[in-house]
Amino acid sequence: MHLLTHALVISLDREGEICGVRFHERSTAPFDMDPDMMPAYYRAYRRFAQLMCGEDFKFTHHLKSGEAFLFDNQRALHGQ
């Protein structure tokens, strides 16, 4: 399977507030930016990955038969 995504990791609305987060390190396309920014960007991206995969921000809930869990796909990261 070949996955490839061209999208912002963090999207902002017109007021500059976060309105979406995309984080799927296995499908991220090469980053399109000024080469001089790459070292700092990769440091920040790696730190973001550590936070996203860490225990501090993890929520686990085991559903019972017949239960459903709904969330806004742009507001909650899932599947980690």
PDB file as gemmi writes it, atoms N, CA and C in Angstrom:
CRYST1    1.000    1.000    1.000  90.00  90.00  90.00 P 1                      
ATOM      1  N   MET A   1       0.837  -1.160   0.000  1.00  0.00           N  
ATOM      2  CA  MET A   1       0.000   0.000   0.000  1.00  0.00           C  
ATOM      3  C   MET A   1       0.892   1.235   0.000  1.00  0.00           C  
ATOM      4  N   HIS A   2       0.527   2.215  -0.813  1.00  0.00           N  
ATOM      5  CA  HIS A   2       1.285   3.458  -0.901  1.00  0.00           C  
ATOM      6  C   HIS A   2       0.397   4.612  -0.460  1.00  0.00           C  
ATOM      7  N   LEU A   3       0.743   5.250   0.651  1.00  0.00           N  
ATOM      8  CA  LEU A   3      -0.016   6.386   1.160  1.00  0.00           C  
ATOM      9  C   LEU A   3       0.818   7.644   0.976  1.00  0.00           C  
ATOM     10  N   LEU A   4       0.176   8.736   0.568  1.00  0.00           N  
ATOM     11  CA  LEU A   4       0.876   9.995   0.388  1.00  0.00           C  
ATOM     12  C   LEU A   4      -0.098  11.137   0.591  1.00  0.00           C  
ATOM     13  N   THR A   5       0.224  12.049   1.503  1.00  0.00           N  
ATOM     14  CA  THR A   5      -0.659  13.170   1.809  1.00  0.00           C  
ATOM     15  C   THR A   5       0.109  14.475   1.689  1.00  0.00           C  
ATOM     16  N   HIS A   6      -0.484  15.427   0.969  1.00  0.00           N  
ATOM     17  CA  HIS A   6       0.042  16.790   0.888  1.00  0.00           C  
ATOM     18  C   HIS A   6      -0.952  17.668   1.633  1.00  0.00           C  
ATOM     19  N   ALA A   7      -0.658  18.019   2.876  1.00  0.00           N  
ATOM     20  CA  ALA A   7      -1.567  18.834   3.690  1.00  0.00           C  
ATOM     21  C   ALA A   7      -0.775  19.461   4.826  1.00  0.00           C  
ATOM     22  N   LEU A   8      -1.298  20.552   5.350  1.00  0.00           N  
ATOM     23  CA  LEU A   8      -0.682  21.181   6.510  1.00  0.00           C  
ATOM     24  C   LEU A   8      -0.823  20.276   7.725  1.00  0.00           C  
ATOM     25  N   VAL A   9       0.185  20.246   8.565  1.00  0.00           N  
ATOM     26  CA  VAL A   9       0.098  19.485   9.806  1.00  0.00           C  
ATOM     27  C   VAL A   9      -0.869  20.188  10.754  1.00  0.00           C  
ATOM     28  N   ILE A  10      -0.728  21.504  10.879  1.00  0.00           N  
ATOM     29  CA  ILE A  10      -1.619  22.295  11.720  1.00  0.00           C  
ATOM     30  C   ILE A  10      -2.253  23.381  10.855  1.00  0.00           C  
ATOM     31  N   SER A  11      -3.578  23.391  10.783  1.00  0.00           N  
ATOM     32  CA  SER A  11      -4.313  24.397  10.009  1.00  0.00           C  
ATOM     33  C   SER A  11      -4.862  25.458  10.957  1.00  0.00           C  
ATOM     34  N   LEU A  12      -4.819  26.712  10.493  1.00  0.00           N  
ATOM     35  CA  LEU A  12      -5.342  27.831  11.269  1.00  0.00           C  
ATOM     36  C   LEU A  12      -6.546  28.446  10.562  1.00  0.00           C  
ATOM     37  N   ASP A  13      -7.486  28.967  11.346  1.00  0.00           N  
ATOM     38  CA  ASP A  13      -8.628  29.664  10.755  1.00  0.00           C  
ATOM     39  C   ASP A  13      -8.241  31.123  10.498  1.00  0.00           C  
ATOM     40  N   ARG A  14      -9.192  31.934  10.064  1.00  0.00           N  
ATOM     41  CA  ARG A  14      -8.908  33.337   9.729  1.00  0.00           C  
ATOM     42  C   ARG A  14      -8.445  34.159  10.921  1.00  0.00           C  
ATOM     43  N   GLU A  15      -8.817  33.741  12.119  1.00  0.00           N  
ATOM     44  CA  GLU A  15      -8.409  34.444  13.330  1.00  0.00           C  
ATOM     45  C   GLU A  15      -7.075  33.938  13.882  1.00  0.00           C  
ATOM     46  N   GLY A  16      -6.479  32.958  13.205  1.00  0.00           N  
ATOM     47  CA  GLY A  16      -5.212  32.405  13.659  1.00  0.00           C  
ATOM     48  C   GLY A  16      -5.342  31.311  14.698  1.00  0.00           C  
ATOM     49  N   GLU A  17      -6.562  30.833  14.922  1.00  0.00           N  
ATOM     50  CA  GLU A  17      -6.798  29.745  15.881  1.00  0.00           C  
ATOM     51  C   GLU A  17      -6.653  28.394  15.170  1.00  0.00           C  
ATOM     52  N   ILE A  18      -6.177  27.415  15.898  1.00  0.00           N  
ATOM     53  CA  ILE A  18      -6.056  26.068  15.330  1.00  0.00           C  
ATOM     54  C   ILE A  18      -7.444  25.533  15.003  1.00  0.00           C  
ATOM     55  N   CYS A  19      -7.620  25.074  13.769  1.00  0.00           N  
ATOM     56  CA  CYS A  19      -8.909  24.504  13.367  1.00  0.00           C  
ATOM     57  C   CYS A  19      -8.759  23.073  12.860  1.00  0.00           C  
ATOM     58  N   GLY A  20      -7.538  22.586  12.749  1.00  0.00           N  
ATOM     59  CA  GLY A  20      -7.344  21.215  12.304  1.00  0.00           C  
ATOM     60  C   GLY A  20      -5.919  20.751  12.509  1.00  0.00           C  
ATOM     61  N   VAL A  21      -5.772  19.461  12.775  1.00  0.00           N  
ATOM     62  CA  VAL A  21      -4.456  18.851  12.945  1.00  0.00           C  
ATOM     63  C   VAL A  21      -4.443  17.550  12.150  1.00  0.00           C  
ATOM     64  N   ARG A  22      -3.410  17.381  11.357  1.00  0.00           N  
ATOM     65  CA  ARG A  22      -3.218  16.132  10.612  1.00  0.00           C  
ATOM     66  C   ARG A  22      -1.858  15.571  10.997  1.00  0.00           C  
ATOM     67  N   PHE A  23      -1.860  14.364  11.488  1.00  0.00           N  
ATOM     68  CA  PHE A  23      -0.601  13.747  11.883  1.00  0.00           C  
ATOM     69  C   PHE A  23      -0.668  12.267  11.551  1.00  0.00           C  
ATOM     70  N   HIS A  24       0.021  11.885  10.515  1.00  0.00           N  
ATOM     71  CA  HIS A  24       0.114  10.484  10.112  1.00  0.00           C  
ATOM     72  C   HIS A  24       1.479  10.316   9.467  1.00  0.00           C  
ATOM     73  N   GLU A  25       2.463  10.054  10.307  1.00  0.00           N  
ATOM     74  CA  GLU A  25       3.844  10.060   9.849  1.00  0.00           C  
ATOM     75  C   GLU A  25       4.139   9.068   8.735  1.00  0.00           C  
ATOM     76  N   ARG A  26       3.339   8.041   8.585  1.00  0.00           N  
ATOM     77  CA  ARG A  26       3.593   7.051   7.527  1.00  0.00           C  
ATOM     78  C   ARG A  26       3.075   7.488   6.165  1.00  0.00           C  
ATOM     79  N   SER A  27       2.257   8.546   6.102  1.00  0.00           N  
ATOM     80  CA  SER A  27       1.733   8.966   4.806  1.00  0.00           C  
ATOM     81  C   SER A  27       2.130  10.391   4.436  1.00  0.00           C  
ATOM     82  N   THR A  28       2.973  11.020   5.228  1.00  0.00           N  
ATOM     83  CA  THR A  28       3.356  12.397   4.958  1.00  0.00           C  
ATOM     84  C   THR A  28       4.258  12.475   3.737  1.00  0.00           C  
ATOM     85  N   ALA A  29       3.883  13.333   2.806  1.00  0.00           N  
ATOM     86  CA  ALA A  29       4.698  13.561   1.611  1.00  0.00           C  
ATOM     87  C   ALA A  29       5.926  14.384   1.999  1.00  0.00           C  
ATOM     88  N   PRO A  30       6.910  14.467   1.111  1.00  0.00           N  
ATOM     89  CA  PRO A  30       8.051  15.333   1.414  1.00  0.00           C  
ATOM     90  C   PRO A  30       7.580  16.765   1.679  1.00  0.00           C  
ATOM     91  N   PHE A  31       8.193  17.404   2.648  1.00  0.00           N  
ATOM     92  CA  PHE A  31       7.802  18.755   3.010  1.00  0.00           C  
ATOM     93  C   PHE A  31       8.295  19.743   1.960  1.00  0.00           C  
ATOM     94  N   ASP A  32       7.408  20.643   1.543  1.00  0.00           N  
ATOM     95  CA  ASP A  32       7.702  21.628   0.504  1.00  0.00           C  
ATOM     96  C   ASP A  32       7.937  22.976   1.182  1.00  0.00           C  
ATOM     97  N   MET A  33       9.212  23.288   1.438  1.00  0.00           N  
ATOM     98  CA  MET A  33       9.525  24.540   2.134  1.00  0.00           C  
ATOM     99  C   MET A  33      10.949  24.966   1.811  1.00  0.00           C  
ATOM    100  N   ASP A  34      11.278  26.145   2.244  1.00  0.00           N  
ATOM    101  CA  ASP A  34      12.620  26.683   2.089  1.00  0.00           C  
ATOM    102  C   ASP A  34      13.614  25.715   2.753  1.00  0.00           C  
ATOM    103  N   PRO A  35      14.631  25.276   2.025  1.00  0.00           N  
ATOM    104  CA  PRO A  35      15.600  24.331   2.603  1.00  0.00           C  
ATOM    105  C   PRO A  35      16.256  24.824   3.889  1.00  0.00           C  
ATOM    106  N   ASP A  36      16.395  26.139   4.031  1.00  0.00           N  
ATOM    107  CA  ASP A  36      16.993  26.677   5.254  1.00  0.00           C  
ATOM    108  C   ASP A  36      16.121  26.443   6.485  1.00  0.00           C  
ATOM    109  N   MET A  37      14.832  26.235   6.270  1.00  0.00           N  
ATOM    110  CA  MET A  37      13.899  26.006   7.381  1.00  0.00           C  
ATOM    111  C   MET A  37      13.830  24.537   7.796  1.00  0.00           C  
ATOM    112  N   MET A  38      14.344  23.651   6.959  1.00  0.00           N  
ATOM    113  CA  MET A  38      14.178  22.214   7.185  1.00  0.00           C  
ATOM    114  C   MET A  38      14.721  21.723   8.530  1.00  0.00           C  
ATOM    115  N   PRO A  39      15.933  22.076   8.942  1.00  0.00           N  
ATOM    116  CA  PRO A  39      16.413  21.549  10.233  1.00  0.00           C  
ATOM    117  C   PRO A  39      15.495  21.911  11.400  1.00  0.00           C  
ATOM    118  N   ALA A  40      15.083  23.172  11.479  1.00  0.00           N  
ATOM    119  CA  ALA A  40      14.200  23.591  12.575  1.00  0.00           C  
ATOM    120  C   ALA A  40      12.832  22.914  12.446  1.00  0.00           C  
ATOM    121  N   TYR A  41      12.339  22.788  11.212  1.00  0.00           N  
ATOM    122  CA  TYR A  41      11.036  22.152  11.019  1.00  0.00           C  
ATOM    123  C   TYR A  41      11.082  20.692  11.469  1.00  0.00           C  
ATOM    124  N   TYR A  42      12.112  19.961  11.076  1.00  0.00           N  
ATOM    125  CA  TYR A  42      12.213  18.555  11.470  1.00  0.00           C  
ATOM    126  C   TYR A  42      12.358  18.394  12.982  1.00  0.00           C  
ATOM    127  N   ARG A  43      13.090  19.301  13.636  1.00  0.00           N  
ATOM    128  CA  ARG A  43      13.173  19.241  15.103  1.00  0.00           C  
ATOM    129  C   ARG A  43      11.787  19.425  15.715  1.00  0.00           C  
ATOM    130  N   ALA A  44      11.048  20.412  15.219  1.00  0.00           N  
ATOM    131  CA  ALA A  44       9.699  20.663  15.738  1.00  0.00           C  
ATOM    132  C   ALA A  44       8.766  19.500  15.413  1.00  0.00           C  
ATOM    133  N   TYR A  45       8.867  18.943  14.220  1.00  0.00           N  
ATOM    134  CA  TYR A  45       8.009  17.823  13.815  1.00  0.00           C  
ATOM    135  C   TYR A  45       8.287  16.588  14.671  1.00  0.00           C  
ATOM    136  N   ARG A  46       9.556  16.325  14.933  1.00  0.00           N  
ATOM    137  CA  ARG A  46       9.902  15.183  15.793  1.00  0.00           C  
ATOM    138  C   ARG A  46       9.366  15.387  17.209  1.00  0.00           C  
ATOM    139  N   ARG A  47       9.465  16.607  17.726  1.00  0.00           N  
ATOM    140  CA  ARG A  47       8.940  16.887  19.073  1.00  0.00           C  
ATOM    141  C   ARG A  47       7.427  16.728  19.094  1.00  0.00           C  
ATOM    142  N   PHE A  48       6.759  17.218  18.058  1.00  0.00           N  
ATOM    143  CA  PHE A  48       5.308  17.062  17.939  1.00  0.00           C  
ATOM    144  C   PHE A  48       4.942  15.579  17.908  1.00  0.00           C  
ATOM    145  N   ALA A  49       5.699  14.789  17.176  1.00  0.00           N  
ATOM    146  CA  ALA A  49       5.456  13.342  17.104  1.00  0.00           C  
ATOM    147  C   ALA A  49       5.618  12.700  18.477  1.00  0.00           C  
ATOM    148  N   GLN A  50       6.639  13.109  19.221  1.00  0.00           N  
ATOM    149  CA  GLN A  50       6.832  12.570  20.571  1.00  0.00           C  
ATOM    150  C   GLN A  50       5.634  12.889  21.461  1.00  0.00           C  
ATOM    151  N   LEU A  51       5.144  14.117  21.378  1.00  0.00           N  
ATOM    152  CA  LEU A  51       3.977  14.503  22.177  1.00  0.00           C  
ATOM    153  C   LEU A  51       2.740  13.713  21.761  1.00  0.00           C  
ATOM    154  N   MET A  52       2.519  13.579  20.460  1.00  0.00           N  
ATOM    155  CA  MET A  52       1.320  12.891  19.965  1.00  0.00           C  
ATOM    156  C   MET A  52       1.310  11.405  20.330  1.00  0.00           C  
ATOM    157  N   CYS A  53       2.487  10.821  20.421  1.00  0.00           N  
ATOM    158  CA  CYS A  53       2.567   9.392  20.718  1.00  0.00           C  
ATOM    159  C   CYS A  53       2.815   9.116  22.202  1.00  0.00           C  
ATOM    160  N   GLY A  54       2.954  10.158  22.997  1.00  0.00           N  
ATOM    161  CA  GLY A  54       3.231   9.998  24.421  1.00  0.00           C  
ATOM    162  C   GLY A  54       1.976   9.716  25.226  1.00  0.00           C  
ATOM    163  N   GLU A  55       2.166   9.336  26.440  1.00  0.00           N  
ATOM    164  CA  GLU A  55       1.066   8.974  27.327  1.00  0.00           C  
ATOM    165  C   GLU A  55       0.286  10.186  27.858  1.00  0.00           C  
ATOM    166  N   ASP A  56       0.915  11.359  27.913  1.00  0.00           N  
ATOM    167  CA  ASP A  56       0.271  12.538  28.496  1.00  0.00           C  
ATOM    168  C   ASP A  56      -1.001  12.964  27.769  1.00  0.00           C  
ATOM    169  N   PHE A  57      -1.071  12.710  26.487  1.00  0.00           N  
ATOM    170  CA  PHE A  57      -2.222  13.152  25.697  1.00  0.00           C  
ATOM    171  C   PHE A  57      -3.078  11.988  25.203  1.00  0.00           C  
ATOM    172  N   LYS A  58      -2.878  10.825  25.756  1.00  0.00           N  
ATOM    173  CA  LYS A  58      -3.605   9.638  25.297  1.00  0.00           C  
ATOM    174  C   LYS A  58      -4.902   9.452  26.088  1.00  0.00           C  
ATOM    175  N   PHE A  59      -5.942   9.135  25.374  1.00  0.00           N  
ATOM    176  CA  PHE A  59      -7.229   8.779  25.975  1.00  0.00           C  
ATOM    177  C   PHE A  59      -7.586   7.397  25.452  1.00  0.00           C  
ATOM    178  N   THR A  60      -7.844   6.480  26.336  1.00  0.00           N  
ATOM    179  CA  THR A  60      -8.221   5.126  25.948  1.00  0.00           C  
ATOM    180  C   THR A  60      -9.572   4.802  26.549  1.00  0.00           C  
ATOM    181  N   HIS A  61     -10.447   4.268  25.720  1.00  0.00           N  
ATOM    182  CA  HIS A  61     -11.768   3.857  26.190  1.00  0.00           C  
ATOM    183  C   HIS A  61     -12.170   2.606  25.409  1.00  0.00           C  
ATOM    184  N   HIS A  62     -12.464   1.563  26.112  1.00  0.00           N  
ATOM    185  CA  HIS A  62     -12.887   0.321  25.469  1.00  0.00           C  
ATOM    186  C   HIS A  62     -14.411   0.319  25.380  1.00  0.00           C  
ATOM    187  N   LEU A  63     -14.913   0.231  24.158  1.00  0.00           N  
ATOM    188  CA  LEU A  63     -16.354   0.243  23.955  1.00  0.00           C  
ATOM    189  C   LEU A  63     -16.973  -1.099  24.287  1.00  0.00           C  
ATOM    190  N   LYS A  64     -18.170  -1.029  24.823  1.00  0.00           N  
ATOM    191  CA  LYS A  64     -18.951  -2.229  25.062  1.00  0.00           C  
ATOM    192  C   LYS A  64     -19.814  -2.502  23.837  1.00  0.00           C  
ATOM    193  N   SER A  65     -20.288  -3.691  23.732  1.00  0.00           N  
ATOM    194  CA  SER A  65     -21.149  -4.056  22.613  1.00  0.00           C  
ATOM    195  C   SER A  65     -22.319  -3.079  22.515  1.00  0.00           C  
ATOM    196  N   GLY A  66     -22.529  -2.534  21.323  1.00  0.00           N  
ATOM    197  CA  GLY A  66     -23.630  -1.604  21.097  1.00  0.00           C  
ATOM    198  C   GLY A  66     -23.279  -0.145  21.314  1.00  0.00           C  
ATOM    199  N   GLU A  67     -22.092   0.145  21.857  1.00  0.00           N  
ATOM    200  CA  GLU A  67     -21.681   1.526  22.076  1.00  0.00           C  
ATOM    201  C   GLU A  67     -20.998   2.086  20.824  1.00  0.00           C  
ATOM    202  N   ALA A  68     -21.031   3.409  20.707  1.00  0.00           N  
ATOM    203  CA  ALA A  68     -20.333   4.103  19.626  1.00  0.00           C  
ATOM    204  C   ALA A  68     -19.592   5.288  20.219  1.00  0.00           C  
ATOM    205  N   PHE A  69     -18.510   5.676  19.592  1.00  0.00           N  
ATOM    206  CA  PHE A  69     -17.735   6.829  20.024  1.00  0.00           C  
ATOM    207  C   PHE A  69     -17.575   7.735  18.808  1.00  0.00           C  
ATOM    208  N   LEU A  70     -18.128   8.925  18.860  1.00  0.00           N  
ATOM    209  CA  LEU A  70     -18.079   9.868  17.747  1.00  0.00           C  
ATOM    210  C   LEU A  70     -17.215  11.064  18.114  1.00  0.00           C  
ATOM    211  N   PHE A  71     -16.490  11.584  17.148  1.00  0.00           N  
ATOM    212  CA  PHE A  71     -15.654  12.755  17.375  1.00  0.00           C  
ATOM    213  C   PHE A  71     -15.447  13.490  16.064  1.00  0.00           C  
ATOM    214  N   ASP A  72     -15.089  14.754  16.175  1.00  0.00           N  
ATOM    215  CA  ASP A  72     -14.768  15.569  15.012  1.00  0.00           C  
ATOM    216  C   ASP A  72     -13.375  15.171  14.544  1.00  0.00           C  
ATOM    217  N   ASN A  73     -13.263  14.672  13.340  1.00  0.00           N  
ATOM    218  CA  ASN A  73     -12.006  14.156  12.816  1.00  0.00           C  
ATOM    219  C   ASN A  73     -10.927  15.230  12.686  1.00  0.00           C  
ATOM    220  N   GLN A  74     -11.291  16.497  12.669  1.00  0.00           N  
ATOM    221  CA  GLN A  74     -10.309  17.576  12.615  1.00  0.00           C  
ATOM    222  C   GLN A  74      -9.937  18.084  14.001  1.00  0.00           C  
ATOM    223  N   ARG A  75     -10.629  17.655  15.011  1.00  0.00           N  
ATOM    224  CA  ARG A  75     -10.386  18.147  16.375  1.00  0.00           C  
ATOM    225  C   ARG A  75      -9.751  17.108  17.292  1.00  0.00           C  
ATOM    226  N   ALA A  76      -9.792  15.857  16.904  1.00  0.00           N  
ATOM    227  CA  ALA A  76      -9.245  14.787  17.757  1.00  0.00           C  
ATOM    228  C   ALA A  76      -8.367  13.879  16.904  1.00  0.00           C  
ATOM    229  N   LEU A  77      -7.172  13.638  17.363  1.00  0.00           N  
ATOM    230  CA  LEU A  77      -6.311  12.667  16.696  1.00  0.00           C  
ATOM    231  C   LEU A  77      -6.732  11.288  17.186  1.00  0.00           C  
ATOM    232  N   HIS A  78      -6.681  10.319  16.313  1.00  0.00           N  
ATOM    233  CA  HIS A  78      -7.129   8.993  16.687  1.00  0.00           C  
ATOM    234  C   HIS A  78      -6.290   7.929  16.017  1.00  0.00           C  
ATOM    235  N   GLY A  79      -6.355   6.758  16.540  1.00  0.00           N  
ATOM    236  CA  GLY A  79      -5.711   5.615  15.905  1.00  0.00           C  
ATOM    237  C   GLY A  79      -4.262   5.401  16.271  1.00  0.00           C  
ATOM    238  N   GLN A  80      -3.725   6.177  17.158  1.00  0.00           N  
ATOM    239  CA  GLN A  80      -2.316   6.002  17.531  1.00  0.00           C  
ATOM    240  C   GLN A  80      -2.207   4.845  18.455  1.00  0.00           C  
TER     241      GLN A  80                                                      
END                                                                             
